[in-house]
Amino acid sequence: MRQQVIAKRYARALFAIGQEIGDAELKAYGDELAALADVLRGAPQLITIFSNPIIKTEDKKGIAKTILGKIGAGTTVSNFCMFLADKGRLGYFLEIQQYFATLLDQKEGILRGKVVTAIDLASTKQEAIKSELEKQLDQTLVLEYEQDESVLGGLVLKVGDKVYDASLRAQLDQMKETIKRGE
């Protein structure tokens, strides 16, 4: 819980700076943060180093500068990361980046979600599902598609913090519960 509070605070601060400058800069910050997050996810030992209080701040900053240089991060994002290092918050970077991306999506009116089906869907079916959901929700959707045979049929849609379960598995489970209750 504490991590989320800290991440939101720093993400909002950087987001506010980006909003003052303009939408293009805000988007650039998001791209640079995402690039750094990809590097950190690819090398989780870096998060361990950034979280370790025994390792000197200057060493953490040196590692961060090297990575930031390689991904071509701008001055503001680089300074932001150095600030995080000074405050001992660099270990929270992934949470900060994730919340920043959420703020950016909210500003752009984008909802992210996942569709889980029993079989792989053809791209035409994926587009049909996406366009129908966009009409119903009146928002732009970015969907990730996943196959899970345990669904049996139908689909499970996870959008934001909501889950819509229209799977055959859920219907069978409901039927089973109804039979158990004797209805």
C-alpha positions in Angstrom: 0.0 0.0 0.0 2.8 2.4 0.9 4.4 1.7 -2.5 1.3 2.8 -4.3 1.0 6.0 -2.3 4.6 6.9 -3.0 4.4 5.9 -6.7 1.2 8.0 -7.2 2.8 11.0 -5.6 5.9 11.0 -7.8 4.0 10.0 -11.0 1.5 12.9 -10.4 4.4 15.3 -9.9 6.1 14.4 -13.2 2.7 14.4 -15.0 2.0 17.9 -13.7 5.3 19.1 -15.1 4.5 17.5 -18.4 1.1 19.1 -18.6 2.5 22.5 -18.1 4.9 22.0 -21.0 2.4 20.4 -23.4 0.9 17.2 -24.6 3.8 16.2 -26.9 6.2 16.5 -24.0 3.9 14.5 -21.7 3.7 11.7 -24.3 7.6 11.8 -24.6 7.9 11.4 -20.9 5.6 8.4 -21.0 7.6 6.8 -23.8 10.9 7.4 -22.0 9.6 6.0 -18.7 8.2 3.0 -20.6 11.6 2.4 -22.2 13.4 2.5 -18.9 10.7 0.2 -17.3 11.3 -2.3 -20.1 15.0 -2.4 -19.3 14.3 -2.8 -15.6 11.8 -5.6 -16.3 14.4 -7.3 -18.5 17.0 -7.1 -15.7 15.2 -7.4 -12.4 18.5 -7.3 -10.5 18.6 -3.6 -11.2 15.4 -3.0 -9.2 17.1 -5.0 -6.4 20.1 -2.7 -6.6 18.0 0.4 -6.7 16.0 -0.8 -3.6 19.0 -1.8 -1.6 19.7 0.9 1.1 23.3 -0.4 1.5 24.3 0.6 -2.1 25.4 4.2 -2.2 23.2 6.7 -3.9 26.0 7.8 -6.2 26.4 4.2 -7.4 22.7 4.0 -8.1 22.8 7.3 -10.0 25.7 6.1 -12.1 23.8 3.0 -13.1 20.7 5.0 -13.9 22.6 7.5 -15.9 24.2 4.8 -18.0 20.8 3.2 -18.7 19.1 6.6 -19.4 21.9 7.5 -21.8 21.4 4.2 -23.7 17.7 4.7 -24.1 18.1 8.3 -25.1 16.0 9.8 -22.2 15.5 13.5 -22.2 16.8 15.9 -19.5 13.5 16.0 -17.5 13.2 12.3 -17.2 16.9 11.9 -16.4 16.6 14.6 -13.7 13.5 13.0 -12.4 15.3 9.6 -12.0 18.3 11.4 -10.3 15.8 13.0 -7.9 14.3 9.6 -7.2 17.7 8.3 -6.4 18.5 11.2 -4.1 15.2 10.5 -2.2 15.8 6.7 -2.0 12.8 6.1 -4.3 14.4 4.6 -7.4 13.3 1.1 -6.2 9.7 2.3 -6.8 10.3 3.2 -10.4 8.2 0.4 -12.0 5.2 1.4 -9.9 5.7 5.1 -10.7 5.9 4.3 -14.4 2.8 2.2 -14.3 0.8 4.9 -12.6 2.2 7.6 -15.0 1.0 5.4 -17.9 -2.5 5.2 -16.2 -2.6 8.9 -15.9 -1.6 9.3 -19.5 -4.3 6.8 -20.6 -7.0 8.7 -18.6 -6.0 12.0 -20.2 -6.2 10.5 -23.7 -9.5 8.6 -22.9 -7.9 5.2 -23.4 -9.0 2.0 -21.5 -6.7 -1.0 -21.4 -8.0 -4.5 -21.1 -7.6 -8.2 -21.7 -9.8 -10.6 -23.6 -9.4 -14.3 -22.7 -10.9 -16.9 -25.0 -10.7 -20.7 -25.3 -9.3 -20.5 -28.8 -7.1 -18.0 -30.7 -9.2 -15.4 -32.4 -8.7 -14.3 -36.0 -7.7 -10.6 -36.3 -11.1 -9.9 -37.9 -12.9 -11.3 -34.8 -10.5 -9.3 -32.5 -11.4 -6.1 -34.3 -15.1 -6.9 -34.3 -15.0 -7.4 -30.5 -12.9 -4.3 -30.0 -15.2 -2.1 -32.1 -18.3 -3.4 -30.4 -16.9 -2.8 -26.9 -15.7 0.7 -27.9 -19.3 1.5 -29.0 -20.7 0.2 -25.7 -18.2 1.8 -23.4 -17.8 5.0 -25.6 -14.1 5.0 -25.1 -11.0 4.0 -27.1 -9.8 0.5 -26.1 -6.4 -1.1 -26.2 -7.0 -4.8 -25.8 -4.6 -7.7 -25.2 -5.8 -11.1 -26.3 -5.0 -14.3 -24.5 -5.9 -18.0 -25.0 -6.9 -20.1 -22.0 -8.6 -23.5 -22.7 -10.1 -23.5 -19.2 -12.6 -20.9 -20.4 -14.2 -23.6 -22.6 -16.1 -21.2 -24.7 -17.3 -17.6 -24.7 -14.9 -14.9 -23.3 -13.7 -13.2 -20.2 -13.1 -9.4 -20.5 -11.0 -7.5 -18.0 -11.2 -3.8 -18.4 -9.7 -1.5 -15.7 -10.9 -3.0 -12.4 -13.9 -4.7 -13.8 -14.3 -8.3 -15.1 -17.0 -9.4 -17.4 -17.2 -13.2 -17.5 -19.3 -14.5 -20.4 -17.5 -17.8 -20.5 -19.0 -21.3 -20.7 -17.0 -22.2 -17.6 -18.7 -19.4 -15.5 -22.2 -20.5 -16.8 -21.5 -24.1 -15.9 -20.3 -23.0 -12.4 -23.5 -21.0 -12.0 -25.6 -23.9 -13.1 -23.8 -26.2 -10.6 -24.4 -23.8 -7.7 -28.1 -23.6 -8.7 -28.4 -27.4 -8.7 -26.7 -27.6 -5.3 -29.1 -25.1 -3.8 -32.0 -27.1 -5.2 -33.5 -24.3 -7.2 
